Amino acid sequence: MKKVLIVEDLDFMQKQYAIDFYGIAQVFAARTLKQTKELLSKHPDFDIIFWDENIGDHSPHDLIKATQEYFKGPMVGISCEGPHGSAILSGAGIRHHCYKSKLVETFNKLLGPASV
């Protein structure tokens, strides 16, 4: 089963993503840069990372640059406003963007359909 890291500081969104990916991928959630680094050091085999555009403890640029030390796979900026809302992440090296409601669809597009 593929492993997904979702960096999102809202609890209710993290719960929704866990439901959305149930049976598709193993979901790990981080709310801060520190948690993100800890998860990446414990689980260096994530297949994809989804980044919310607004994480409270650091700028998106700092978060992504720090993560690139540990992770070389696809990273996706997520926003309620889709590609336009996560444009701030583009300057930090994020090449893929999607609406918060489209994570599974984007996961399948970038990694292929999940095998259960």
ChimeraX attribute file (.defattr): number of C-alpha atoms within 10 A of each C-alpha:
attribute: neighborCount
match mode: 1-to-1
recipient: residues
	/A:1	11
	/A:2	16
	/A:3	17
	/A:4	21
	/A:5	21
	/A:6	25
	/A:7	25
	/A:8	22
	/A:9	19
	/A:10	13
	/A:11	11
	/A:12	9
	/A:13	14
	/A:14	19
	/A:15	11
	/A:16	13
	/A:17	20
	/A:18	18
	/A:19	12
	/A:20	16
	/A:21	16
	/A:22	11
	/A:23	12
	/A:24	20
	/A:25	19
	/A:26	14
	/A:27	18
	/A:28	19
	/A:29	21
	/A:30	20
	/A:31	18
	/A:32	17
	/A:33	21
	/A:34	13
	/A:35	13
	/A:36	21
	/A:37	19
	/A:38	13
	/A:39	16
	/A:40	18
	/A:41	12
	/A:42	8
	/A:43	13
	/A:44	14
	/A:45	14
	/A:46	19
	/A:47	19
	/A:48	20
	/A:49	23
	/A:50	24
	/A:51	27
	/A:52	24
	/A:53	22
	/A:54	18
	/A:55	18
	/A:56	12
	/A:57	13
	/A:58	13
	/A:59	15
	/A:60	24
	/A:61	17
	/A:62	12
	/A:63	21
	/A:64	20
	/A:65	12
	/A:66	14
	/A:67	17
	/A:68	12
	/A:69	10
	/A:70	14
	/A:71	19
	/A:72	13
	/A:73	12
	/A:74	16
	/A:75	23
	/A:76	27
	/A:77	28
	/A:78	29
	/A:79	21
	/A:80	15
	/A:81	13
	/A:82	16
	/A:83	18
	/A:84	13
	/A:85	17
	/A:86	25
	/A:87	19
	/A:88	17
	/A:89	25
	/A:90	16
	/A:91	11
	/A:92	15
	/A:93	15
	/A:94	20
	/A:95	13
	/A:96	18
	/A:97	26
	/A:98	22
	/A:99	19
	/A:100	19
	/A:101	16
	/A:102	15
	/A:103	20
	/A:104	17
	/A:105	13
	/A:106	17
	/A:107	23
	/A:108	12
	/A:109	10
	/A:110	15
	/A:111	12
	/A:112	10
	/A:113	12
	/A:114	14
	/A:115	9
	/A:116	8
